[in-house]
Amino acid sequence: MSAGTMLAGRLNIETKEFTLSEVPIPEPGPGFVRVKVGAAGVCLSDVHLIQGLLRPQFLQGSEVTLGHEAAGTVDLPGPE
């Protein structure tokens, strides 16, 4: 993995292909924090995405990161 990237479990909404992909590490905006994820679980929303029963409304592109049920520690506070 290169500096400035992290691994993410990604689902292609069109092909239903799941991959582990290197994605840029995000910077937190004002009033937000970045969390270093220690564990993430699959929930029913993820299952519905995989089954094609749910589609993100504002998805840019065809890939979505799964595992929004996350636990971790604050890695970096954003401004303010």
PLY file of the C-alpha trace (Angstrom):
ply
format ascii 1.0
element vertex 80
property float x
property float y
property float z
element edge 79
property int vertex1
property int vertex2
end_header
0.00 0.00 0.00
1.37 3.42 -0.88
1.57 6.38 1.48
-1.63 8.37 1.61
-3.87 5.41 0.79
-5.89 2.86 2.75
-7.66 -0.40 1.94
-11.44 -0.36 1.50
-13.94 -3.12 0.75
-15.65 -1.83 -2.40
-18.72 -3.08 -4.23
-19.34 -2.26 -7.89
-23.09 -1.57 -7.99
-23.36 -2.47 -11.69
-21.37 -5.75 -11.76
-21.81 -6.79 -8.07
-18.03 -7.42 -7.95
-16.43 -7.01 -4.49
-12.79 -5.95 -4.28
-10.27 -4.70 -1.74
-9.05 -1.44 -3.24
-6.53 1.22 -2.31
-8.34 4.53 -1.90
-7.06 7.95 -0.81
-7.10 8.62 2.94
-9.67 11.40 3.42
-8.95 14.68 5.21
-11.55 15.73 7.78
-13.43 18.94 7.06
-14.41 21.66 9.53
-16.22 20.24 12.55
-15.38 16.62 11.62
-12.79 14.05 12.72
-11.10 11.22 10.85
-11.53 7.83 12.54
-8.97 5.03 12.19
-11.27 2.03 11.87
-10.41 -0.93 14.07
-13.38 -3.05 13.02
-16.31 -2.75 10.64
-19.35 -4.96 10.41
-21.64 -5.88 7.55
-25.21 -4.78 8.17
-28.51 -5.24 6.36
-27.90 -2.13 4.23
-24.73 -3.75 2.88
-26.63 -6.98 2.14
-29.31 -5.00 0.29
-26.60 -3.26 -1.78
-25.08 -6.65 -2.65
-28.49 -8.07 -3.58
-29.33 -5.01 -5.71
-32.35 -4.08 -3.56
-30.78 -0.76 -2.54
-28.93 1.78 -4.63
-27.16 4.88 -3.24
-28.90 8.08 -4.39
-25.85 10.33 -4.68
-23.15 7.83 -5.69
-20.46 9.30 -7.93
-19.28 6.45 -10.15
-20.30 2.83 -9.74
-18.41 1.79 -6.57
-19.41 2.11 -2.93
-17.42 1.29 0.23
-19.18 -1.26 2.43
-19.02 -1.53 6.22
-20.46 1.68 7.66
-21.00 -0.02 11.06
-17.52 0.92 12.25
-15.61 1.27 15.52
-12.24 2.92 15.96
-10.28 5.79 17.43
-9.99 9.44 16.45
-7.01 9.71 14.12
-7.11 13.36 13.12
-9.38 16.26 14.09
-10.46 18.63 11.34
-10.34 22.41 11.66
-12.69 23.94 14.23
0 1
1 2
2 3
3 4
4 5
5 6
6 7
7 8
8 9
9 10
10 11
11 12
12 13
13 14
14 15
15 16
16 17
17 18
18 19
19 20
20 21
21 22
22 23
23 24
24 25
25 26
26 27
27 28
28 29
29 30
30 31
31 32
32 33
33 34
34 35
35 36
36 37
37 38
38 39
39 40
40 41
41 42
42 43
43 44
44 45
45 46
46 47
47 48
48 49
49 50
50 51
51 52
52 53
53 54
54 55
55 56
56 57
57 58
58 59
59 60
60 61
61 62
62 63
63 64
64 65
65 66
66 67
67 68
68 69
69 70
70 71
71 72
72 73
73 74
74 75
75 76
76 77
77 78
78 79
